[in-house]
Amino acid sequence: MFSKQERRSWIKIECARGRTTRQCHQGLQEACGESAWPYRTVTSDRRHTIRELSRETGLAHTTVFHILKEHLGMRKIASRWVPHDLTEMQKWLRYDAARNHFERYECEGETSLRWMRNGPNMGYIHN
């Protein structure tokens, strides 16, 4: 029905107009029916690279990155695309971990930095 170029152009225009990803996909489904790209392309396997997503959708690398980062609010962590917003509990756990590391550094000094770098089960590196 529509060429890849026409779909890409439509997605770019809709994103520029401030539409959400879900709204863009719904419009694409209305226009293209079953031949529309699947909405869950990213969420089905969060280990997709930008190059793979670009190849699958026919969009430019920069466009795919912009959509993931700006419109979906995702970022790449440990080889997976994850939502960028943290819950209050996650923020509290990060704060608590940072506070514990700081307190340990105040007590142990440089030794604690070696422990953090190597992990608790790796032992210490002696210089």
TASULSUL-V322662 format. One record per residue. SS is DSSP state (alpha for helix, beta for strand, coil for the rest). Layout:
SS  SS
This chain:
coil  coil  coil  alpha  alpha  alpha  alpha  alpha  alpha  alpha  alpha  alpha  alpha  alpha  alpha  alpha  coil  coil  coil  coil  alpha  alpha  alpha  alpha  alpha  alpha  alpha  alpha  alpha  alpha  alpha  alpha  alpha  alpha  alpha  coil  coil  coil  coil  coil  alpha  alpha  alpha  alpha  coil  coil  coil  coil  coil  alpha  alpha  alpha  alpha  alpha  alpha  alpha  alpha  coil  coil  coil  alpha  alpha  alpha  alpha  alpha  alpha  alpha  alpha  alpha  alpha  alpha  coil  coil  beta  beta  beta  beta  coil  coil  beta  beta  beta  beta  coil  coil  coil  coil  alpha  alpha  alpha  alpha  alpha  alpha  alpha  alpha  alpha  alpha  alpha  alpha  alpha  alpha  alpha  alpha  alpha  alpha  alpha  alpha  alpha  coil  alpha  alpha  alpha  alpha  alpha  alpha  alpha  alpha  alpha  coil  coil  coil  coil  coil  coil  coil  coil  coil
